[in-house]
């Protein structure tokens, strides 16, 4: 496998999960694999995390990782979008990731095939085989927000429901199997916060449920509705509608343009991440 390039790793490690690679705000187009496959791993943000994860030995080369790198055409759209907001040039990370995986395969390396277990079979029965996974190359890109007070926590499964009915069925299954779960929209995730930035595969904001983390005001009211004790504290949740994130000593971080985000945080271990992906 190609050696780790320190300068490339520095760029990869500086991704702040602002999610600007998930919206066509410059009119230059979206990352084609991300738009098609929806998982964060297929977007430049996820590929940055994957390079850093490989360098740190957090994940092996898996079947899904091979598919992820093969879908990248090095079109350069990510460089335009990311540099405009952050000053980073992620294209060289995309190329370095492809080179590392391709070198591994050329050297005779065999990708790891992740076993399909019963919970995953049942999740796929609800959302379809493409939209639920336990592959580390996907899971690791949902495991970390750039936030100094929280450690990486990798879920066991990520599932992308496509309708309200699928969300309900997945939540019921999680309850039946005793899987702690979290619901997230496909927006920017930075400093322990999440902001919706694009249209999800399942395009409706949800209200609040116990053990759920979600974004956006519920359909019935404004962001302030999230903050009422009946809607948040009674579930053991804290609603944050400004900056910084709703943490003790939260003033040590600043979220800049994320001031207008709305986040509900459930600080519990998560086995199942229900992700509203982009379309």
Wavefront OBJ file of the C-alpha trace (Angstrom):
o trace
v 0.000 0.000 0.000
v 1.289 3.489 -0.836
v 2.886 5.243 2.138
v 0.957 7.902 3.998
v 1.688 11.381 2.664
v 1.903 13.719 5.651
v 0.717 16.757 3.718
v -2.251 14.870 2.288
v -3.078 13.506 5.731
v -2.965 17.045 7.125
v -5.554 18.145 4.567
v -7.724 15.093 5.226
v -7.601 15.672 8.975
v -8.667 19.301 8.591
v -12.094 18.522 7.105
v -14.593 20.236 9.417
v -17.678 18.390 8.128
v -19.258 21.621 6.932
v -21.000 19.547 4.218
v -20.557 22.162 1.529
v -19.594 19.329 -0.842
v -23.201 18.110 -0.601
v -24.909 21.144 -2.129
v -24.348 22.802 -5.488
v -24.002 26.295 -4.058
v -21.480 27.392 -6.708
v -23.433 25.988 -9.631
v -20.478 23.765 -10.539
v -22.280 20.483 -9.940
v -22.204 17.866 -7.199
v -19.858 14.955 -6.620
v -21.485 12.345 -8.916
v -20.854 9.293 -6.675
v -22.204 11.102 -3.621
v -25.328 12.156 -5.455
v -25.907 8.595 -6.647
v -24.957 6.519 -3.601
v -25.932 8.942 -0.800
v -23.683 7.563 1.945
v -21.268 10.179 3.302
v -18.391 7.854 2.357
v -19.055 8.614 -1.310
v -18.823 12.382 -0.823
v -15.495 14.235 -0.552
v -16.137 14.708 3.179
v -16.310 10.954 3.669
v -13.287 10.262 1.477
v -11.259 12.677 3.594
v -12.288 10.716 6.690
v -11.478 7.440 4.953
v -7.927 8.488 4.111
v -7.348 9.537 7.715
v -8.936 6.317 9.015
v -6.750 4.151 6.778
v -3.652 6.054 7.840
v -4.540 5.495 11.501
v -5.319 1.818 10.974
v -8.927 2.269 12.084
v -10.408 0.331 9.167
v -9.227 -2.361 6.744
v -9.637 -2.270 2.990
v -13.147 -3.632 2.546
v -15.317 -4.470 -0.448
v -17.230 -1.223 0.055
v -14.031 0.832 0.267
v -12.934 -0.568 -3.084
v -16.279 0.425 -4.588
v -16.014 3.889 -3.070
v -12.595 4.639 -4.577
v -13.558 3.160 -7.944
v -16.489 5.581 -8.253
v -14.281 8.663 -7.923
v -13.289 10.055 -11.349
v -11.104 12.861 -9.919
v -13.383 15.364 -11.653
v -12.262 18.182 -9.340
v -15.679 19.512 -8.329
v -14.713 19.031 -4.676
v -11.711 21.351 -5.037
v -13.916 24.216 -6.206
v -16.520 23.810 -3.486
v -14.264 23.062 -0.528
v -11.620 25.672 -1.303
v -14.258 28.378 -1.621
v -15.373 27.836 1.988
v -12.412 26.315 3.839
v -9.363 26.981 1.701
v -8.692 23.236 1.494
v -7.853 21.344 -1.694
v -9.375 17.869 -1.214
v -8.721 16.577 -4.740
v -5.231 15.419 -3.802
v -6.768 13.463 -0.917
v -9.198 11.805 -3.330
v -6.267 10.779 -5.555
v -4.143 9.595 -2.622
v -7.019 7.451 -1.353
v -7.406 5.855 -4.784
v -3.648 5.260 -4.991
v -3.488 3.583 -1.557
v -6.331 1.185 -2.292
v -5.161 0.441 -5.835
v -1.629 -0.280 -4.589
v -3.083 -2.628 -1.981
v -4.962 -4.558 -4.649
v -1.992 -4.649 -7.049
v 0.135 -6.121 -4.262
v -2.304 -9.006 -3.952
v -4.295 -7.654 -1.037
v -7.759 -9.141 -0.625
v -10.562 -6.804 0.487
v -12.371 -7.760 3.668
v -15.939 -8.957 3.155
v -18.059 -7.979 6.151
v -20.419 -10.681 7.376
v -24.157 -10.124 7.017
v -25.803 -10.634 10.414
v -29.466 -11.023 11.331
v -30.154 -7.390 12.360
v -28.724 -6.191 9.048
v -30.817 -8.709 7.116
v -33.927 -7.384 8.794
v -32.938 -3.750 8.211
v -32.390 -4.469 4.528
v -35.745 -6.178 4.342
v -37.237 -2.789 5.275
v -35.176 -0.341 3.210
v -33.635 -2.517 0.507
v -30.203 -4.093 0.243
v -28.446 -0.932 -0.888
v -29.606 1.281 1.956
v -28.390 -0.489 5.105
v -24.805 -1.503 5.850
v -22.332 -2.582 8.498
v -19.215 -2.028 6.390
v -16.512 -0.118 8.327
v -15.766 2.021 5.259
v -19.241 3.503 5.664
v -19.557 3.376 9.445
v -16.341 5.304 10.151
v -17.565 8.342 8.234
v -20.500 8.603 10.662
v -18.380 8.082 13.763
v -16.884 11.480 14.393
v -17.743 15.174 14.463
v -14.772 17.560 14.723
v -15.404 18.458 18.356
v -12.860 18.627 21.200
v -15.167 17.247 23.895
v -16.365 14.065 22.173
v -14.569 10.904 21.127
v -15.158 8.849 18.000
v -18.088 6.460 18.349
v -18.725 4.112 15.437
v -22.260 2.748 14.989
v -22.823 -0.919 14.192
v -25.159 -0.117 11.303
v -26.099 2.830 9.101
v -29.475 2.784 7.377
v -30.936 5.237 4.855
v -34.752 5.037 4.900
v -36.648 6.429 1.943
v -40.039 7.184 3.483
v -41.863 7.919 6.718
v -43.067 4.318 6.767
v -39.526 3.001 6.489
v -38.345 5.261 9.304
v -41.150 3.978 11.537
v -40.384 0.360 10.660
v -36.670 0.797 11.364
v -37.359 2.437 14.724
v -39.762 -0.374 15.668
v -37.121 -2.943 14.735
v -34.498 -1.113 16.791
v -36.822 -1.271 19.776
v -37.505 -4.944 19.232
v -33.784 -5.767 18.996
v -32.762 -3.421 21.812
v -30.522 -1.340 19.551
v -29.840 2.231 20.743
v -30.410 4.469 17.734
v -30.011 8.035 16.522
v -31.675 9.860 13.639
v -29.675 12.421 11.709
v -30.229 14.536 8.643
v -27.560 14.775 5.952
v -26.181 18.188 6.799
v -23.003 19.635 8.192
v -21.732 17.985 11.353
v -19.263 20.119 13.245
v -18.478 20.727 16.902
v -21.064 18.214 18.031
v -23.789 19.855 15.973
v -25.687 19.020 12.848
v -27.238 21.396 10.338
v -29.374 20.381 7.406
v -27.644 21.527 4.229
v -29.370 19.614 1.467
v -32.416 17.629 0.408
v -32.576 14.198 2.073
v -33.461 10.886 0.487
v -36.280 10.928 3.016
v -37.254 14.571 2.621
v -39.335 15.281 5.730
v -38.145 16.687 9.051
v -39.153 14.557 12.003
v -40.372 15.619 15.402
v -38.664 14.530 18.599
v -38.614 10.966 19.871
v -36.663 9.511 22.800
v -33.047 8.568 21.996
v -33.191 10.433 18.683
v -30.915 13.184 17.441
v -32.438 15.148 14.587
v -32.225 18.515 12.860
v -34.616 21.242 11.864
v -37.751 22.405 13.663
v -40.589 19.902 13.900
v -43.322 20.366 11.304
v -45.659 21.929 13.857
v -43.580 24.890 15.015
v -40.414 27.014 14.938
v -37.006 26.221 16.422
v -38.044 27.675 19.776
v -40.562 24.831 20.024
v -37.635 22.459 20.417
v -36.543 24.188 23.599
v -39.690 23.719 25.649
v -39.268 21.259 28.523
v -42.191 19.200 27.304
v -40.492 18.674 23.969
v -36.864 18.279 24.990
v -35.874 17.975 28.644
v -38.589 15.459 29.400
v -36.807 13.157 26.949
v -33.386 13.836 28.462
v -32.378 15.923 25.437
v -31.028 19.449 25.051
v -32.057 21.667 22.173
v -29.475 24.037 20.731
v -30.557 26.802 18.351
v -27.482 29.011 18.375
v -23.731 28.808 18.824
v -21.721 27.303 20.358
v -22.904 23.724 20.776
v -24.969 22.813 23.820
v -22.093 21.613 25.970
v -20.529 22.427 29.303
v -17.753 24.976 28.627
v -19.166 25.201 25.113
v -17.661 28.654 24.718
v -14.302 27.053 23.901
v -15.581 26.305 20.410
v -17.083 28.536 17.747
v -19.192 27.257 14.898
v -19.083 30.325 12.668
v -21.617 30.055 9.862
v -23.401 27.320 11.782
v -24.990 29.939 14.051
v -28.331 29.427 12.367
v -28.399 25.648 12.666
v -30.825 23.801 14.871
v -29.640 20.684 16.655
v -31.093 18.236 19.104
v -28.484 16.162 20.867
v -28.910 12.760 22.531
v -25.584 11.916 24.193
v -26.072 8.146 24.358
v -24.163 5.239 22.754
v -25.557 4.475 19.322
v -25.675 1.066 17.650
v -27.931 2.133 14.795
v -27.720 5.408 12.867
v -30.818 6.264 10.849
v -29.558 8.715 8.273
v -31.698 10.950 6.078
v -29.440 11.074 3.034
v -29.230 13.548 0.185
v -30.748 13.106 -3.229
l 1 2 3 4 5 6 7 8 9 10 11 12 13 14 15 16 17 18 19 20 21 22 23 24 25 26 27 28 29 30 31 32 33 34 35 36 37 38 39 40 41 42 43 44 45 46 47 48 49 50 51 52 53 54 55 56 57 58 59 60 61 62 63 64 65 66 67 68 69 70 71 72 73 74 75 76 77 78 79 80 81 82 83 84 85 86 87 88 89 90 91 92 93 94 95 96 97 98 99 100 101 102 103 104 105 106 107 108 109 110 111 112 113 114 115 116 117 118 119 120 121 122 123 124 125 126 127 128 129 130 131 132 133 134 135 136 137 138 139 140 141 142 143 144 145 146 147 148 149 150 151 152 153 154 155 156 157 158 159 160 161 162 163 164 165 166 167 168 169 170 171 172 173 174 175 176 177 178 179 180 181 182 183 184 185 186 187 188 189 190 191 192 193 194 195 196 197 198 199 200 201 202 203 204 205 206 207 208 209 210 211 212 213 214 215 216 217 218 219 220 221 222 223 224 225 226 227 228 229 230 231 232 233 234 235 236 237 238 239 240 241 242 243 244 245 246 247 248 249 250 251 252 253 254 255 256 257 258 259 260 261 262 263 264 265 266 267 268 269 270 271 272 273 274 275 276 277 278 279
